[in-house]
Amino acid sequence: MIILGPNRYGKAETRVVRVTRHGDAHHIKDVNVSTSLSGDMAEVHLSGDNSAVLATDTQKNTVHAFAKKHGVGAIEDFALLLARHFVDSQPTVHHARVAIEEYSWERNGDSGHSFVRSGRETRTCVAHYDGSQAWVVSGLTGLVVLNTTNSEFWGYIKDEYTTLPETRDRILATAVDAAWRHAAPDGDAFDKSYENARQALLAAFGGTYSLSLQQTLYAMGSRVLNDCPEICEVRLSLPNRHHFLVDLSPFGLDNEDEVYFAADRPYGLIEGAVLRDDAPAAGPAWE
């Protein structure tokens, strides 16, 4: 017997740049929105009956229209607004997932209308809504950080294939991908929460004397939970951006922790979750 399994459909990567003009002072929100819907959709797969389908082009148009009608504030609020609209306005749509990436811009000098693309990380969020309950995961990707000392790595398993020497002092660098789940998303001030979580990640990375990147991951997740009571779970993905001391002895030169080779691959990848022991059930939040 063959049956239809879980399914969803939507419009991926609708790019929106929303300009808000307050006299000579302009403001930019630059986002990439992906919508995905599911519900009473069996017949479109089984017989080609499209009567339950809200076209993906309509989803794209809704994103643009809502950017005009409602503006784009915190991306979590915009994602929830869209998700609730799709579910509450269409009887065949039972669940909406809206994912948004935000790209930051900075003012170019003193001009109110000139901008330069920021080198900051990309802010992210995913919002789910099923008609009665909402889930929101905020986060960031590509937050590049580096400590030039206060990192060691030793005491690990040695077997016949081990060549890595132990070290009591090394460069520790990574590009942080982090996501955090809100316990009660309807009550959060998302912009403030984002800045607090970001600062907690940076403070923990810079302030932890690291014996392993795993230890640093736990310290970073714990700092977010300690500093942000509205967050109940943090998930981190930390690629180890290896820096190897260059052997300059063939050239008659000493190299006392000054010149390194930065290797982009292969790289260690450390991943993990840190959560409160009383965290509410995740539902579909991480999907």
Disulfide bonds with the S-S distance in Angstrom:
none
